[in-house]
Amino acid sequence: MTEPKATEAAAGPLEELHLDLPVLPPVAPMLAKPVKAMPRQDGTLYYEPKWDGFRCIVFRDGEEVFLGSRNERPFTRYFPELVEAVRAELPDKCVVDGEIVLRQGQELDFEMLQQRIHPAASRVRMLAETHPASFIAFDLLALGRESLMEAPFSERRARLEGIFPESPDPSRSVRLTPVTTDEEQAAKWFETFEGAGLDGIIVKPGGQPYVPDKRTMFKVKHERTADVVVCGYREHKSGPIVGSLLLGLYTPDGRLHFVGVAASFPMARRAELVEELQPYRVGLGEHPWGAWADQALLQAGQPAATPSRGGQRMPGAVSRWNAKKDLSFIPLRPELVMEVAYDQMEGDRFRHTAHFRRWRPDRTPESCTYDQLERPVRYNLDDILAR
């Protein structure tokens, strides 16, 4: 889950709310530690799908609603449709942990969800109407005037189920995540639910209280490998060493698309890479992403010298979350190939930072195409939420 750093000023100060709840914001959500294999059932474990969205804790006290993010900052102003849904679909006094997601048909669309975080109120309203979000509930921290933070998860889950209709209603914007205690069922979910945009399984010990900001749960995520072209690098914030390598893949028509970055290198190795990559440095005008400079000007609202190359994905010029962040890069001749591990795709790019596995001198750059990527079997979101 990648999350924007919303500001108090942008999202509405907490001080303006008058919540009378047994659990009050800010609350840092309980977290999960990554594990390579699904934990075996010991009689206490609960398995849930891992949703791909923005982690959010909902606080409702009558008409007062506060949507808290993972970094304890508000989401409230960005999702007015969810504020109304919470008022209509959740109990009068409650605190519910879950995930804000955005669906396109029968799949989740994280890229569109990211666009919901926008400073202009008019655009927020427009996107709330054209691309409304949903909230997937998976934990209950308080109900009425009772705090459930010290209660075991098994009890919190039972109480959470009690605030939802027995028969799932597809028209609701606030939905309950499915859960199972069957290890084999969880393994099937891990393989099949990815086709709807979910990215793994969360495993929760049933006897555990709610522990904010602690990795006391477990998460199992998909990991795959791909051979990619090294097309450039960005310098590290600490100095002129490699911060991240920019990666590319070819489409059938021969265009080299930016597909993500790899950044899993020790500091000593980052310095060595500068020397090793020096012979491959090239001017931007000689690079397949030579139109990047014009793209940067266009994003900054300035006229470009030449038209941008339509349909070609290049590295971003302006960060969505931090407009002052320097996203310039040092171009390299697209001749080096490396194998990286990645968890999932978001459209035509890696959803998260890829991890270096090994150099591939035996592969040609032209052989690094999208065709090599494994495509998950498609799955229906409504079928998941009907469980």
Buried (B, 14 or more C-beta within 10 A) or exposed (E): BBBBEBEEEBBBEBEEBEBEBBBBBBBBBBBBEEEEEBBEBEEBBBBBBBBBBBBBBBBBBEEBBBBBBBEBBBBBBBBBBBBEBBBEBBBEBBBBBBBBBBBEEBBBBBEBBBEBBBEEEEEBEEBBEEBBBBBBBBBBBBBEEEBBBEBBBBBBBEBBEEBBEEEBEEEBBBBBBBBBBEBEEBBEBBEBBBBBBBBBBBBBBBEBBBBBEBEBBBBBBBEBBBBBBBBBBBBBEEEEBBBBBBBBBBBEEEBBBBBBBBBBBEEEEBBEBBEEBEEBEBEBEEBBBBBBBBBBBBBEEEEBEEEBBEEBBBBBBBEEEEEEEEBEBBBBBBEBBBBBBBBBBBEEBBBBBBBBBEEBEEBEBEBBBBEEBEEBEEBBBEEBBEE
